[in-house]
Amino acid sequence: MTDDDSAPTPRRTRAHWILAGLITLFGAVVFVVVVRQGRADSAVLFVALPVLLAAALALAPRRSAHGRVFTATTMALLLASVALHEGAICVLLAAPLVYAVAHGTTALIRALREASRPYVVVAVPLLLLPGLEGTGIAPRVAPDQTVEVTRVVGLPVDQVAERLTAGPRPTDVRSVPLRLLGVPTPGQVTGDGLDIGDRWMFGYHGSAHGPGGHLLAEVESAAPGQVGFDFVEDSSITARWFTWRHAELRWRAVDPGHTEIRVRVDYTRGLDPSWYFGPIQQVLLGAGVGHLLDMLALE
């Protein structure tokens, strides 16, 4: 018999259950308010609510807190994906953060309780502080980000210019992160030209959660070896995760048979907290820009 099995079962007091119930009720109210105010992509959903859920379960005097937290967190993720009409990619991206916050909160509260520390309840509001980012109470941290991808292709610069002028065309996804996560990519692409006013349209296939929508980019500046794009319309399914601001495409000859192509995209991150979703979106947007270069048939 293990030490855990031989330990006496903690006594369930009425105060414990009232406190856990109040935390659960407060978490449910916060969830509803966040969704109704359009703040479903803030850190409240991914940090604050898991803290409340874990605190409510950890304060209940039972030894299997982590097991119950894992089960409840998994159910909450699945229910959130239904209530917020999220796809599998959103659940996959958010799950490591949510599990880490929930189990970290559980471990801290259990440790404080076992040490008979009187400030165990005070730890809950302190743990909620990182969950305020993006709610309006606390500011967003560096939501404007930039990704840049450079590629050298085995084509002379004049041929590269011709292919760029022809515009992008749909192609198979080669990026491993995009394929593994099932990130939406354009299935319909139209438009060509590098003159001011020319437009490129990227259409996304619909899904069970709604129409796929499209992204419309327009040439707003043009010069030898470079062109700038503004995004005039975005109804795509990716618009919730980030907002395109501006894109720039540059190309130059490296030698007679090779050309360097550089794509820079400025965007605004749609998900918080920044320390988690910032790097993730940076990697995925970099892979997306790489897919754009694939669609330009430069190799």
Backbone as a ProteinNet text record, in pm:
[ID]
protein_1_A
[PRIMARY]
MTDDDSAPTPRRTRAHWILAGLITLFGAVVFVVVVRQGRADSAVLFVALPVLLAAALALAPRRSAHGRVFTATTMALLLASVALHEGAICVLLAAPLVYAVAHGTTALIRALREASRPYVVVAVPLLLLPGLEGTGIAPRVAPDQTVEVTRVVGLPVDQVAERLTAGPRPTDVRSVPLRLLGVPTPGQVTGDGLDIGDRWMFGYHGSAHGPGGHLLAEVESAAPGQVGFDFVEDSSITARWFTWRHAELRWRAVDPGHTEIRVRVDYTRGLDPSWYFGPIQQVLLGAGVGHLLDMLALE
[TERTIARY]
84.8	0	88.9	59.7	140.7	106.4	197.8	172	44.7	17.4	-101.6	-228.1	-221.9	-338.7	-364.1	-253.5	-269.6	-305.4	-290.6	-320.3	-469.3	-507.8	-650.2	-715.7	-838.6	-911.7	-942.9	-906.3	-932.5	-1081.1	-1111.9	-1251.5	-1310	-1427	-1495.1	-1581.8	-1543.4	-1620.7	-1716.5	-1818.9	-1917.4	-1852.1	-1758.6	-1690.8	-1612.8	-1548.6	-1474.6	-1567	-1680.1	-1771.8	-1834.9	-1863.5	-1919.5	-1818.2	-1690.7	-1586.7	-1566.7	-1560.9	-1544	-1662.8	-1783	-1901.7	-1903.2	-1861.4	-1857.4	-1755.1	-1640.4	-1538.9	-1591.3	-1657.1	-1713	-1819	-1907.5	-2011	-1950.2	-1850.3	-1784.7	-1718.2	-1655.2	-1592.5	-1693.6	-1812.6	-1916.8	-1966.2	-1981.3	-2026.1	-1921.9	-1795.2	-1687.4	-1686.8	-1705.2	-1706.4	-1816.3	-1936.6	-2049.2	-2022.8	-1973.4	-1946.2	-1838.8	-1733.6	-1623.2	-1671.9	-1751.3	-1801.7	-1893.7	-1983.3	-2078.6	-2010.5	-1898.8	-1827.3	-1726.8	-1724.3	-1632.4	-1487.7	-1463	-1327.4	-1286.9	-1345.7	-1321.4	-1179.5	-1104.6	-967.6	-866.2	-912.5	-822.2	-766.5	-673.8	-612.2	-709.9	-825	-925.3	-963	-983.6	-1028.5	-919.5	-794.4	-686	-607.1	-621.2	-545.2	-637.3	-720.1	-800.4	-901.7	-974.9	-1075.3	-1014.6	-902.9	-840.7	-795.6	-750.6	-712.8	-832.8	-945.4	-1066.2	-1112.6	-1111.9	-1154	-1064.8	-933.6	-841.1	-852.8	-868.9	-880.6	-1003.2	-1114.3	-1236.7	-1220.7	-1152.7	-1134.2	-1026.3	-920.8	-811.3	-850.5	-940.9	-982.4	-1074.9	-1137.6	-1218.8	-1124.9	-1146.9	-1049.7	-1046.6	-990.9	-974.2	-835.1	-774.1	-635.2	-617.5	-717.9	-701.9	-730.3	-677.5	-707.7	-660.1	-537.5	-484.2	-564.9	-611	-692.3	-823.4	-886.3	-1013.3	-992.4	-879.8	-849.5	-826.9	-755	-731	-862.5	-948.8	-1077.6	-1162.6	-1172.1	-1254.4	-1198.2	-1065.1	-1003.4	-1029	-1018.2	-1044.6	-1188.6	-1281.9	-1422.4	-1445.1	-1379.1	-1394.6	-1341.9	-1229.6	-1174.7	-1271.8	-1328.7	-1421.7	-1549.1	-1599.3	-1719.5	-1692.4	-1575.3	-1540.2	-1530.6	-1477.4	-1465.8	-1603	-1701.1	-1837.8	-1904.2	-1893.6	-1960.5	-1904.4	-1773.9	-1709.8	-1688.4	-1737	-1725.5	-1579.5	-1495.6	-1355.5	-1329.3	-1227.6	-1187	-1084.9	-1043.2	-947.5	-815.4	-776.8	-648	-644.7	-756.8	-760.4	-744.3	-811.8	-802.1	-660.2	-598.5	-462.7	-362.7	-378	-284	-299.4	-423	-447.5	-430.3	-444.7	-444.9	-320.3	-197.3	-79.9	-81.8	-122.5	-129.9	-235.3	-352.9	-462.6	-427.4	-372.4	-334.1	-224.4	-125.7	-16.6	-67.9	-156.1	-211.5	-295.4	-379.8	-468.4	-390.5	-293.6	-219.2	-119.8	-63.6	24	-51.1	-172.2	-255.9	-290.4	-324.6	-358.5	-242	-122.5	-5.3	24.9	14.5	44.3	-56.3	-184.4	-287.2	-277.8	-253.2	-239.9	-118.7	-8.9	112	88.2	18.6	-10.5	-104.1	-201.3	-294.5	-224.4	-138.3	-69.1	28.5	78.6	168.7	92.3	-41.8	-129.1	-103.8	-80.9	-59.5	-194.5	-210.9	-340.8	-373.6	-274.2	-298.9	-325.1	-374.1	-401.4	-505.6	-610.3	-714.5	-664.2	-571.4	-515	-439	-388.1	-312.4	-398.9	-529.1	-617.1	-624.1	-658.2	-660.7	-524.6	-414.6	-282	-255.1	-301.3	-282.9	-368.3	-473.8	-562	-502	-403.3	-348.7	-297.2	-224.2	-179.5	-294.5	-413.8	-527.7	-603.3	-554.1	-624.8	-581.7	-475.1	-426.8	-532.2	-557.2	-652.6	-796.7	-822.7	-961.2	-1008.9	-917.9	-952.3	-910.8	-903.3	-854.7	-703.1	-637.9	-492.9	-463	-357.1	-326.5	-276.8	-288	-229.5	-80	-1.9	143.1	187	239.9	296.7	207.7	83.6	-3.1	37.1	109.3	152.6	284.3	282	399.3	432.8	553	601.5	669.9	645.9	715.4	779.9	897.7	972.2	1033.2	1016.1	1068.8	1152.5	1271.7	1361.6	1393.2	1391	1418.5	1499.1	1598.6	1678	1636.7	1594.3	1545.4	1640.8	1641.5	1730.2	1671.1	1637	1582.1	1645.2	1670.3	1718.4	1612.1	1652.1	1562.5	1448.5	1471.5	1363.8	1253.9	1291.5	1190.7	1111.6	1179.1	1109.2	1005.1	1041.2	947.3	826.1	848.3	737.1	642.4	697.6	613.4	538.4	603.5	534.3	418.3	438.7	332.8	213.4	240.2	131.2	43.9	92.5	13.3	21.6	-30.3	-25.5	-132.3	-107.8	-203.4	-207.2	-322.1	-329.7	-227	-171.3	-74.9	-82.4	-25.2	-25.8	57.1	14.6	84.7	205	323.3	445.8	494	449	494.1	445.3	537.1	501.3	408.9	438.4	346.6	204.9	191.7	59	-16.3	54.8	-10.4	-47.6	41.6	13.8	-103.6	-112.4	-217.7	-344.9	-338.2	-455.9	-493	-392.3	-417.2	-485.6	-593.3	-661.2	-568	-565.8	-488.4	-579.5	-545.7	-634	-654.5	-780.1	-812.5	-850.1	-874.1	-907.6	-830.9	-750.9	-667.9	-686.7	-718.4	-735	-663	-640.4	-576.8	-433.9	-385.5	-248.1	-210	-85.2	-37.7	34.8	129.2	205.7	195	93.9	70.6	-22.5	-13.3	-98.2	-245.6	-320.9	-462.3	-491.6	-388.5	-410	-442.5	-527.4	-572.7	-548.3	-514	-502.3	-604.8	-678.9	-781.6	-748.8	-754.8	-727.1	-855	-914.2	-1038.9	-1015.5	-1091.6	-1079.5	-1206.3	-1188.5	-1302.3	-1379.5	-1510.7	-1593.7	-1577.9	-1633.7	-1627.2	-1759.7	-1764.9	-1887.4	-1915.5	-1812.8	-1829.1	-1867.7	-1880.6	-1919.7	-1845.3	-1875	-1810.1	-1662	-1586	-1441.5	-1402	-1476.9	-1445.9	-1327.3	-1280.2	-1168.6	-1088.8	-967.6	-878.7	-846.1	-862.5	-839.7	-724.1	-617.1	-499.2	-488.9	-451.8	-442.4	-304.2	-246.5	-116.9	-133.3	-59.3	-70.8	56.3	165	287.9	368.7	440	519.1	643.7	755.9	883.8	967.6	1073.8	1157.6	1206.2	1171.4	1216.7	1139	1028.3	949.9	806.6	717.6	575.8	515.3	422.9	357.3	209.3	152.9	11.8	-59.4	-179.9	-273.3	-380.7	-442.4	-548.4	-681	-760.1	-881.2	-1004.6	-999.1	-1114.4	-1066.8	-1122.3	-1085.1	-1205.7	-1267.3	-1378	-1337	-1205.9	-1155.6	-1173.6	-1162.9	-1178.6	-1058.9	-950.4	-833.2	-837.2	-936.9	-941.4	-955.5	-1005.7	-1022.1	-889.2	-794.6	-666.9	-566.9	-576.5	-485.1	-545.5	-495.4	-540.6	-422.7	-434.8	-329.8	-327.4	-208.9	-198.6	-132.6	-20.6	51.6	148.9	178.7	275.5	365.9	487.9	585	661.2	674.4	743.5	861.5	980.8	1102.3	1178.7	1248.5	1331.4	1452.9	1565.7	1689.5	1775.7	1858.8	1947	2063.2	2089.1	2205.6	2323	2294.9	2389	2304.6	2364.3	2283.6	2177.8	2196.4	2101.4	2020.4	2037.5	1966.9	1911.4	1794	1726.5	1682.1	1706.1	1659.1	1523.2	1427.9	1293.1	1268	1217.7	1193.3	1048.6	975.9	837.5	828.8	778.3	757.4	608.7	553.3	411.1	394.8	321.3	286.3	144.5	125.3	-7.3	-28.6	-153.6	-188.1	-237.1	-172.7	-209.7	-348	-429.3	-564.1	-582	-480.7	-492.9	-398.9	-443	-361.5	-365.7	-264.6	-155.5	-43.7	29.8	132.4	248.8	285.9	405	383.8	260	231.7	195.5	92.2	44.2	131.8	210.4	297.9	395.9	478	571.4	501.9	387.8	317.1	269.2	207	158.3	273.7	387.1	503.7	549.1	553.7	594.9	493.4	364.1	261.3	249.6	260.9	256	378.5	493	612	591.8	529.5	500.3	398.7	301.7	202.7	263.8	358.7	427.7	510	570	642	550.9	426.9	328.5	289.8	285	259	368.1	492	600.8	587.1	540	514.3	407.1	303.3	193.4	235.5	348.1	396.3	480	493.8	559.4	697.8	777.5	910.6	1019.3	980.2	1079.2	1033.9
-118.7	0	124.4	219.5	340.1	435	535.2	633.9	710.9	734.5	810.8	734	597.9	515.5	507.5	511.3	495.9	627.1	738.4	868.4	881.5	945.9	964.1	1054.7	1024	1105.3	1241.5	1350.9	1484.3	1505.8	1577	1602.6	1711.2	1684.6	1780.2	1870.1	1991	2084.4	2161.9	2214.6	2293.6	2419.2	2476.7	2598	2569.9	2452.2	2416.7	2410.7	2343.5	2326.7	2459.5	2545	2676.5	2757.8	2755.2	2829.8	2777.2	2644.5	2586.3	2620.2	2615.4	2649.2	2793.6	2884.7	3026.5	3052.4	2986.7	3003.3	2951.9	2835.4	2780.1	2872	2924.5	3015.9	3142.6	3196.2	3316.5	3290	3172.4	3137.8	3129.4	3072.4	3062.7	3200.8	3290.1	3426.8	3498.8	3484.6	3548.2	3498.5	3368.3	3310.8	3374.1	3383.7	3440.8	3587.1	3663.2	3805.7	3823.9	3744	3754.9	3728.4	3624.5	3590.1	3698.8	3749.1	3851.5	3982.9	4012.6	4136	4122.2	4006.8	3986.2	3973.2	3931.8	3917.3	3770.7	3687.1	3543.2	3503.7	3593.6	3561.7	3622.2	3677.8	3738.2	3631.4	3674.3	3580.2	3529.7	3594.4	3546.3	3402.1	3371.7	3238.6	3134.5	3171.3	3073.6	3069	3170.1	3173.6	3185.8	3291.1	3318	3207.9	3165.2	3061.7	2928.2	2883.2	2760.5	2774.5	2894.9	2916.5	2896.7	2955.8	2942.7	2797.4	2728.8	2589.4	2504.1	2522.6	2442.6	2476.2	2605.5	2645	2583.5	2584.5	2527.2	2378.8	2307.6	2163.8	2135	2216.4	2191	2222.3	2317.7	2353.3	2249.4	2168.1	2058.8	1957	1914.6	1833.5	1687.2	1662.1	1524.3	1511.7	1393.8	1377.5	1372.9	1332.2	1314.7	1443.4	1553.2	1683.5	1690.5	1645.6	1657.5	1574.7	1457.6	1376.5	1443.7	1503.4	1572.6	1699.5	1767.7	1888	1851.6	1743	1701.7	1670.4	1596.3	1560.9	1684.5	1770.5	1890.8	1984.3	1997.6	2084.6	2032.4	1901.4	1843	1867.5	1848.4	1873.6	2021.4	2110.6	2253.9	2292.1	2232.6	2260.6	2217	2099.6	2049.4	2133.7	2171.7	2254.7	2393.2	2448.6	2580.1	2574.3	2464	2452.5	2449.8	2395.3	2393.8	2530	2586.2	2712.9	2828.2	2826.4	2936	2903.7	2789.2	2747.6	2742.4	2691.8	2679.5	2546.6	2545.5	2423.2	2348.6	2233.7	2151.4	2223	2306.2	2375.6	2467.1	2534.1	2625.2	2547.9	2434.9	2352.7	2299.8	2255.9	2203.2	2309.8	2430.2	2537	2583.5	2589.6	2642	2536.7	2408.6	2303.2	2301.5	2310.6	2308.3	2420.6	2539.9	2652.3	2627.1	2583.5	2563.6	2454	2342.6	2234.7	2281.5	2356	2402.3	2495.8	2588.4	2682	2607.4	2517.1	2444.9	2359.2	2282	2192.8	2270.4	2380	2463.4	2525.6	2574	2630.4	2524.1	2406.7	2296.9	2262.8	2251.2	2215.3	2320.9	2448.4	2554.9	2557	2548.7	2553.8	2432.8	2315.1	2195.5	2207.6	2263.2	2278.4	2375.3	2486	2583.6	2525.2	2446.1	2385.4	2283.9	2201.3	2099.6	2161.9	2280.9	2351.4	2435	2427.3	2501.4	2651.2	2700.1	2843	2915.4	3022.4	3090.3	3170.6	3196.7	3280.4	3198.3	3075.1	2990.9	3053.9	3116.6	3177	3303.7	3374.2	3495.6	3462.9	3340.1	3301.6	3302	3277.6	3269.6	3401.8	3515.5	3640.4	3678.8	3642.5	3672	3592.8	3469.1	3385.5	3434	3509.3	3559.8	3677.6	3743.8	3864.7	3842.9	3733.8	3714.4	3692.3	3664.3	3640	3764.8	3882.3	4006.5	4069	4018.4	4076.6	4065.8	4175.1	4176.4	4194	4214.7	4228.7	4372.8	4468	4608.3	4659.2	4568.9	4605.2	4620.2	4525.7	4530.6	4547	4619.9	4643.7	4518.4	4518.2	4412.1	4438.4	4332.4	4343.7	4315.1	4416.2	4404.3	4323.1	4368.1	4292.4	4305.3	4412.9	4431.7	4359.2	4263.8	4181.6	4182.5	4135.3	4130.6	3998.1	3942	3820	3844.5	3792.5	3812.6	3680.7	3647.7	3523.2	3556.6	3500.4	3521.8	3388.7	3388.6	3265.2	3299	3217.3	3232.3	3122.2	3160.4	3064.4	3060.5	2946.4	2927.7	2978.4	3105	3168.6	3306.8	3350.8	3487.7	3588.7	3708.8	3807.1	3843.8	3842	3878.1	3772	3644.1	3538.6	3544.4	3578	3592.6	3703.7	3815.2	3926	3883.4	3803.3	3755.5	3667.1	3578.1	3487.2	3561.4	3660	3740.1	3816.8	3868.6	3943.3	3854	3725.2	3631.8	3603.3	3637.8	3618.8	3477.8	3457	3325	3230.8	3102.8	2999.2	2894.1	2827.1	2726.1	2615.6	2566.6	2457.8	2377.1	2258.6	2172.9	2235.3	2211	2264	2176.7	2237.1	2163.6	2184.6	2290.6	2322.3	2217.5	2162.5	2060.5	2115.3	2232.4	2283	2305.6	2360.2	2386	2256.1	2155	2027	1952.5	1952	1878.2	1936.9	2070	2135.7	2158.1	2133.4	2154.9	2301.2	2389.1	2533	2562.2	2641.2	2673.9	2746.6	2701.3	2765.9	2792.9	2890.9	2926.6	2810.5	2785.2	2681.5	2739.7	2870	2940.1	3071.2	3090.9	3210.7	3269.8	3398.3	3467.2	3601.4	3659	3790.1	3781.6	3890.3	3899	4045.6	4070	4205.7	4263.7	4354.7	4422.8	4574.4	4619.1	4762.2	4810.9	4939.3	4995.9	4975.5	4920.6	4892.4	4748.4	4671.1	4528.7	4455.5	4353.1	4282.3	4131.7	4074	3929.1	3884.5	3778.8	3729.6	3586.7	3562.6	3431.5	3380.1	3276.4	3222.4	3098	3087	2972.7	2888.4	2758.1	2667.9	2677.4	2664.4	2666.9	2540.2	2543.5	2427.8	2415.8	2318.7	2298.7	2415.7	2498.3	2610.8	2739.4	2734.7	2856.2	2870.2	2976.3	2997.5	3026.1	2989.7	3010.5	3154.7	3226.8	3366.9	3384.9	3509.7	3539	3658.8	3670.7	3782.4	3852.1	3983.9	4061.3	4158.4	4142.2	4228	4314.9	4440.2	4534.9	4600.1	4609.9	4674.9	4824.1	4876.2	5019	5096.6	5027.6	5093.4	4998.3	5052.3	4969.8	5046.4	4975.1	5031.3	4915.2	4944.1	4834.6	4744	4617.1	4519.5	4516.5	4587	4581.7	4626.6	4573.5	4608.4	4596.6	4688.7	4685.8	4656.8	4585.2	4547.3	4600	4649	4674	4566.2	4539.8	4439.9	4513.4	4509.1	4591.1	4518.2	4387.2	4310.9	4177.4	4138.7	4010.7	3949.4	3854.2	3779.1	3633.5	3606.4	3470	3413.4	3282.9	3215.5	3238.8	3294.1	3322.7	3462.4	3543.1	3682.8	3695.3	3593	3599.4	3585.8	3518.6	3491.6	3603.2	3672.9	3784.2	3874.1	3998	4094.8	4137.5	4117.9	4162.1	4314.4	4374.8	4520.4	4564.6	4505	4546.8	4436.6	4427	4328.5	4394	4348.1	4401.8	4286.7	4291	4187.4	4252	4199.8	4251.9	4138.9	4170.2	4071.8	4140.3	4068.5	4122	4007	4035.5	3934.4	3907.2	3779.5	3739.3	3715.5	3648.6	3627.8	3605.1	3584.1	3570.4	3460.5	3359.7	3249.4	3235.5	3326.9	3317	3452.5	3446.5	3568	3550.9	3654.6	3654.6	3721.4	3654.6	3707.9	3723.3	3839.2	3868.8	3916.3	3851.8	3890.6	3931.7	4051.2	4102.6	4129.2	4077.5	4095.8	4152.5	4262.8	4321.7	4279.2	4234.2	4188.4	4217.7	4210.5	4229	4096.8	4051.6	3925.8	3938.4	3833.4	3837.7	3762.3	3687.3	3602.3	3648	3638.8	3668	3547.3	3528	3618.2	3619.8	3731.9	3754.3	3657.6	3625.4	3541.7	3399.2	3360.8	3225.8	3228.9	3306.3	3305.6	3388.6	3483.9	3562.8	3476.2	3394.6	3307.9	3205.6	3151.8	3052.5	3114	3231.8	3294.8	3337.9	3373.6	3411.1	3292.5	3174.9	3054.9	3019.7	3021.3	2982.6	3083.5	3213.2	3314	3304.2	3270.8	3248.8	3133	3025.7	2911.7	2950.8	3036.3	3082.3	3166.2	3252	3332.7	3242.5	3139.7	3043.6	2974.6	2945.7	2884.5	2981.9	3110.4	3210.3	3204.9	3194.2	3184.3	3056.9	2949.9	2827.6	2851.5	2928.9	2955	3044.4	3112.4	3197.7	3121.2	2989.8	2901.7	2952.7	2977.3	3032.9	2925.1	2798.7	2691.2	2582.1
0	0	0	-82.8	-91.8	20.3	39.9	143.9	115.3	-15.2	-51.5	-17.3	-35.4	-6.3	143.7	222.7	366.4	436	363.7	424	447.1	556.4	583.5	480.3	451.2	354.7	414	343.4	396.9	419	525.2	560.4	471.2	415.5	328.8	415.8	430.3	511.4	421.8	482.8	408.5	348.6	423.9	374.4	246	239.2	117.8	-2.5	16.8	-96.5	-136.8	-40	-73.8	-153	-109.9	-179.8	-321.5	-335	-468.8	-557.7	-500	-578.9	-622.6	-534.1	-568.8	-679.4	-672.7	-777.3	-910.6	-908.5	-1032.1	-1090.3	-1004.8	-1051.7	-1110.3	-1043.3	-1092.7	-1227.2	-1241.5	-1369.2	-1481.2	-1454.2	-1556.2	-1597.8	-1499	-1529.6	-1613.3	-1576.6	-1653.5	-1796.8	-1816.1	-1951	-2035.2	-1980.8	-2055.3	-2089.2	-1992.7	-2016.2	-2121.6	-2113.7	-2209.6	-2351.1	-2367.9	-2500.6	-2554	-2469.2	-2514.3	-2548.5	-2484.1	-2511.5	-2624.2	-2688.6	-2798.9	-2756	-2631.4	-2580.2	-2569.7	-2653.1	-2641	-2677.9	-2741.3	-2778.5	-2682.7	-2572.1	-2475.3	-2381.9	-2296.2	-2202.7	-2098.2	-2083.6	-1988.3	-2018.8	-2144.4	-2183.2	-2163.1	-2190	-2190.4	-2060.9	-1975.3	-1849.9	-1729.1	-1726.1	-1607	-1578	-1679.4	-1655.4	-1613.9	-1674.8	-1622.5	-1477.8	-1439.3	-1299.9	-1208.7	-1246	-1164.1	-1156.1	-1269.2	-1272.1	-1183.1	-1197.3	-1118.1	-970.2	-938.3	-798	-733.6	-806	-751.6	-720.3	-808.8	-788.1	-685	-685.3	-591.4	-447.9	-429.3	-293.8	-232.7	-318.2	-265.1	-201.5	-78.8	-4.2	-47.2	-165.8	-212.9	-272.5	-260.2	-299.9	-451.5	-526.8	-671.3	-747.6	-699.4	-759.8	-904.4	-931.7	-1067.4	-1167.9	-1124.2	-1214	-1248.2	-1147.1	-1171.9	-1254.2	-1229.9	-1308	-1454.2	-1477.8	-1616.7	-1687.5	-1621.4	-1681.8	-1708.1	-1606.4	-1621.2	-1727.3	-1734.3	-1834	-1974.5	-1992.2	-2122.8	-2164.8	-2071.9	-2103.5	-2136.2	-2061.8	-2086.9	-2224.7	-2266	-2399	-2508.2	-2491.4	-2591.8	-2596.4	-2478.7	-2475.4	-2533.7	-2505.9	-2560.7	-2712.3	-2764.3	-2909.9	-2976.3	-2905.7	-2959.2	-2941.4	-2821	-2791.4	-2872.6	-2898.4	-2971.1	-3117.8	-3161.8	-3302	-3347.1	-3259.4	-3293.8	-3363.8	-3449.9	-3515.6	-3431.1	-3479.6	-3406.5	-3387	-3484.1	-3473.5	-3351.6	-3321.6	-3207.2	-3077.2	-3067.3	-2946.6	-2930	-3039.5	-3033	-2989	-3043	-3009.7	-2865.7	-2818.2	-2684.2	-2575.5	-2608.2	-2506.8	-2418.7	-2473	-2382.4	-2280.6	-2322.2	-2229	-2121.6	-2163	-2068.5	-1967.1	-2014	-1922.2	-1825	-1877.3	-1791.8	-1682.8	-1720.4	-1622.5	-1518.5	-1564.2	-1473.1	-1373.8	-1423.8	-1334.6	-1248.3	-1302.3	-1220.4	-1104.8	-1132.2	-1026.2	-922.3	-968.9	-877.7	-786.4	-845.3	-765.8	-660.3	-696.6	-601.9	-486.2	-519.3	-415.1	-322.8	-379.3	-295.1	-203.2	-257.6	-175.6	-60.4	-88.3	16.3	121.4	77.2	172.7	261.3	200.3	278.5	377.6	342.2	433.2	535.2	528.7	621	615.7	493.1	476.7	475.3	549.6	555.8	431.3	344.9	227	102	119.1	2.7	-88.9	-30.4	-112.6	-180.9	-116.8	-176	-304	-315.6	-434.7	-560	-544.7	-661.3	-737.4	-672.9	-749.4	-806	-736	-789.2	-916.6	-919.5	-1038.9	-1155.2	-1124.4	-1229.9	-1305.2	-1247.9	-1308.7	-1451.5	-1481.4	-1619.3	-1718.1	-1665.8	-1753	-1791.4	-1752.8	-1783.2	-1915.2	-1975.9	-2100.9	-2210.6	-2276.1	-2386.2	-2345.6	-2216.5	-2170.2	-2168.9	-2181.2	-2165.4	-2029	-1931.5	-1798	-1802.5	-1868	-1885.3	-2034.4	-2068.7	-2210.3	-2280.3	-2410.1	-2491	-2504.1	-2508.4	-2517.2	-2660.4	-2726.7	-2861.8	-2956.3	-2979.3	-3071.1	-3218	-3252.8	-3391.1	-3412.8	-3503.5	-3529.1	-3678.7	-3708.8	-3847	-3871	-3987	-4027	-4162.7	-4180.8	-4305.8	-4349.8	-4475.8	-4531.7	-4654	-4661	-4774.4	-4839.8	-4971.5	-5045.8	-5170.4	-5200	-5322.3	-5418.8	-5539.7	-5639.4	-5757	-5824.1	-5937.8	-6067.7	-6071.8	-6191.6	-6206.3	-6329.8	-6349.2	-6309.8	-6278.9	-6222.4	-6316.4	-6449.3	-6542.1	-6543.4	-6530.4	-6525.7	-6394.2	-6286.7	-6159.6	-6169.1	-6230.2	-6246.1	-6328.8	-6431.8	-6514.6	-6433.2	-6353.4	-6275	-6164.1	-6105.6	-6005.1	-6067.2	-6186.6	-6254.7	-6286.2	-6311.1	-6341.3	-6219.8	-6100.4	-5979.7	-5924.3	-5804.8	-5740.5	-5794.4	-5776.5	-5813.9	-5703.6	-5683.2	-5576.6	-5598.3	-5488.5	-5495	-5366.8	-5368.2	-5250.1	-5137.8	-5016	-4899.1	-4869	-4866.8	-4837.8	-4694.6	-4630.4	-4495.2	-4395.6	-4316.7	-4218.2	-4108.9	-4048.9	-3945.2	-3998.2	-4118	-4173.2	-4198.4	-4244.2	-4274.3	-4147	-4048.2	-3925.4	-3848.8	-3845.5	-3769.1	-3850.3	-3979.4	-4062.2	-4073.7	-4077.9	-4088.7	-4222.5	-4222.8	-4349.1	-4446.1	-4569.2	-4674.9	-4793.6	-4877.3	-4989.1	-5086.1	-5118	-5216.1	-5350.2	-5352.6	-5476.6	-5479.4	-5581.1	-5592.6	-5731.4	-5738.2	-5866.5	-5860.6	-5978.3	-5986.7	-6033.7	-6087.6	-6133.5	-6143.9	-6185.1	-6205.6	-6087.3	-6117.6	-6014.2	-6028.6	-6100.9	-6115.2	-6004.8	-5973.1	-5868.8	-5905	-5809.4	-5831	-5866.1	-5907.4	-5935.5	-5806.3	-5818.2	-5699.2	-5708.9	-5593.5	-5579.6	-5476	-5507.1	-5415.9	-5373.3	-5242.9	-5185.8	-5120.2	-5176.7	-5124.3	-5040.8	-4931.9	-4840.6	-4847.3	-4848.6	-4851.6	-4720.4	-4728.4	-4609	-4528.1	-4406.8	-4317.7	-4244.4	-4154.5	-4076.9	-3983.7	-3958.8	-3867	-3939.3	-4073	-4142.9	-4273.7	-4348.1	-4476.4	-4460.3	-4563.4	-4557.3	-4577.7	-4662.7	-4686.2	-4778.6	-4788.5	-4878.2	-4826.8	-4879.4	-4849.5	-4980.5	-4982.3	-5104.8	-5080.1	-5159.1	-5148.7	-5273.8	-5255.2	-5366.9	-5368.6	-5488.5	-5503.4	-5476.1	-5376.7	-5342.6	-5375.3	-5403.4	-5444.7	-5531	-5627.5	-5717.8	-5760.5	-5763.7	-5806.8	-5860.3	-5934.2	-5984.9	-5872.4	-5880.3	-5781.9	-5653	-5644.9	-5521.5	-5547	-5465.3	-5473.8	-5334.7	-5301.6	-5172.1	-5186.8	-5090	-5092.4	-4968.6	-4988.5	-4879.1	-4883	-4769.7	-4762.9	-4749	-4854.6	-4860.6	-4809.9	-4801.2	-4753	-4697.9	-4585	-4525	-4454.4	-4519.5	-4459.9	-4438.4	-4441.7	-4432.3	-4292.2	-4282	-4153.6	-4061.6	-4116.4	-4033.5	-3972.6	-4008.6	-3964.1	-3813.3	-3747.7	-3602.6	-3529.8	-3591.3	-3525.7	-3548	-3660.1	-3686.5	-3794.5	-3801.2	-3900.3	-3985.6	-4117	-4208	-4214.7	-4210.6	-4221.4	-4351.6	-4385.1	-4505.5	-4543.6	-4673.4	-4722.6	-4826.3	-4828.3	-4924.6	-4987.4	-5119.3	-5196	-5267.6	-5244	-5307.3	-5375.1	-5482	-5549.1	-5610.8	-5611.6	-5668.8	-5717.7	-5816.3	-5872.3	-5777.7	-5752	-5674.8	-5768.5	-5878.6	-5988.4	-6113	-6230.1	-6353.1	-6348.5	-6264.6	-6262.6	-6135.7	-6040.5	-5912.3	-5870.2	-5804	-5759.2	-5614.5	-5536.2	-5397.6	-5390.5	-5323.9	-5306.8	-5156.6	-5119.5	-4978.8	-4962.2	-4871.9	-4842.5	-4696.4	-4673	-4538	-4518.8	-4410.5	-4382.5	-4242.5	-4232.1	-4103.1	-4068.5	-3945.1	-3903.4	-3756	-3714.4	-3572.7	-3516	-3412.4	-3348	-3285.9	-3299.5	-3245.6	-3115.5	-3072.5	-2954.5	-2844.1	-2722.8	-2604.9	-2511.9	-2428.6	-2394.4	-2497.8	-2500.9	-2602.8	-2588.7	-2465.3	-2445.2	-2494.4	-2515.5	-2566.9	-2715.1	-2749.2	-2886.9	-2981.1	-2926.6	-3012.6	-3091.1	-3025.2	-3097.8	-3187.2	-3141.6	-3222.8	-3353.2	-3345.5	-3467.8	-3557	-3496.9	-3576.4	-3662.9	-3603	-3676.9	-3784.9	-3750.2	-3846.9	-3960.4	-3930.6	-4037.3	-4126.4	-4068.2	-4150.5	-4246.7	-4198	-4284.7	-4391.6	-4354.6	-4451.8	-4561.6	-4526.2	-4627.3	-4718.8	-4662	-4744.3	-4844.1	-4798.6	-4890.1	-5001.7	-4970.5	-5075	-5182.3	-5141.4	-5239	-5322.6	-5261.6	-5338.6	-5442.9	-5408.2	-5500.6	-5617	-5603.4	-5711	-5813.1	-5794.1	-5892.7	-5928.5	-5826.3	-5849.9	-5854.8	-5836.6	-5841.4	-5934.6
[MASK]
+++++++++++++++++++++++++++++++++++++++++++++++++++++++++++++++++++++++++++++++++++++++++++++++++++++++++++++++++++++++++++++++++++++++++++++++++++++++++++++++++++++++++++++++++++++++++++++++++++++++++++++++++++++++++++++++++++++++++++++++++++++++++++++++++++++++++++++++++++++++++++++++++++++++++++

